[in-house]
Amino acid sequence: MDLDDLLFRYFGTTDMWQVPPSAQIAGIERIEVDFWLATDRGHRFALWALLHMLGSAPDLDVAFKDAGDREAARNFLDLLAATGDG
C-alpha cells in the first residue's frame, strides 16, 4: 500500500499539516473501522502502521492474532526507533 494513497483516502490530502484537527479525528476513526474489518493481512498491517504513526494503533497483542504478524509489527517499531521516528 502506498502511504500517499492511504492519506488521500482518509484525509483528502497527502499533507497532514493541511488537515484540521476535527478531520484528523474523523479520518483516524475511519482507519480504525477499516482496520478491524480488514481480512487481508497486508492491508491490515498497513492500516495498523498508519494508525501507529498517527498515535492511535491498538496494542500488538490486541491487533494481531498471528505471532508472525506481531513479530513483523515489532520489527517495524524497531526500524522506526532506529531512525528516530518511533
C-alpha positions as CSV (number, residue, x, y, z in Angstrom):
1,M,0.0,0.0,0.0
2,D,1.2,3.5,-0.8
3,L,1.2,5.9,2.1
4,D,0.1,8.8,-0.1
5,D,-2.9,6.8,-1.3
6,L,-3.9,6.0,2.3
7,L,-3.5,9.6,3.4
8,F,-5.6,10.9,0.5
9,R,-8.2,8.2,1.0
10,Y,-8.7,9.0,4.7
11,F,-7.8,12.7,4.9
12,G,-8.4,14.1,1.4
13,T,-4.7,15.2,1.1
14,T,-1.2,13.9,1.4
15,D,-0.2,16.9,3.5
16,M,-1.3,16.2,7.1
17,W,-0.4,19.8,8.0
18,Q,-3.5,20.9,6.0
19,V,-5.9,18.6,7.8
20,P,-7.9,20.4,10.6
21,P,-8.0,18.6,13.9
22,S,-11.6,17.5,13.6
23,A,-10.9,16.0,10.1
24,Q,-7.9,14.2,11.6
25,I,-10.1,12.6,14.3
26,A,-12.7,11.6,11.7
27,G,-10.0,10.1,9.4
28,I,-8.4,8.2,12.2
29,E,-11.8,6.8,13.2
30,R,-12.4,5.6,9.6
31,I,-9.0,4.0,9.5
32,E,-9.8,2.2,12.8
33,V,-13.1,0.8,11.4
34,D,-11.3,-0.4,8.2
35,F,-8.5,-1.9,10.3
36,W,-11.0,-4.0,12.3
37,L,-12.9,-5.1,9.2
38,A,-9.9,-5.9,7.1
39,T,-9.3,-9.5,6.3
40,D,-6.2,-9.2,4.1
41,R,-3.1,-9.4,6.3
42,G,-1.0,-6.9,4.3
43,H,-3.8,-4.3,4.1
44,R,-4.5,-4.8,7.8
45,F,-0.8,-4.3,8.6
46,A,-0.6,-1.1,6.5
47,L,-3.6,0.3,8.3
48,W,-2.0,-0.6,11.7
49,A,1.3,1.1,10.7
50,L,-0.6,4.2,9.7
51,L,-2.5,4.2,12.9
52,H,0.8,3.8,14.8
53,M,2.3,6.8,13.0
54,L,-0.8,8.8,13.9
55,G,-0.6,7.7,17.6
56,S,-3.8,5.6,17.5
57,A,-2.7,2.0,16.9
58,P,-4.1,-0.8,19.2
59,D,-1.6,-2.8,21.1
60,L,0.1,-5.6,19.2
61,D,-1.5,-8.4,21.2
62,V,-4.9,-7.0,20.5
63,A,-4.3,-6.0,16.9
64,F,-2.7,-9.2,15.6
65,K,-3.7,-12.8,16.5
66,D,-0.9,-14.3,14.4
67,A,2.5,-14.4,16.0
68,G,4.2,-13.7,12.7
69,D,2.2,-10.5,12.3
70,R,3.1,-9.4,15.8
71,E,6.7,-10.0,15.0
72,A,6.5,-8.0,11.8
73,A,4.9,-5.2,13.7
74,R,7.7,-5.3,16.3
75,N,10.3,-5.2,13.5
76,F,8.5,-2.2,12.1
77,L,8.6,-0.5,15.5
78,D,12.3,-1.3,15.8
79,L,13.0,0.2,12.4
80,L,11.2,3.3,13.3
81,A,13.1,3.6,16.6
82,A,16.4,3.1,14.8
83,T,15.6,6.1,12.6
84,G,14.5,8.2,15.5
85,D,10.8,8.3,14.3
86,G,9.5,5.7,16.8
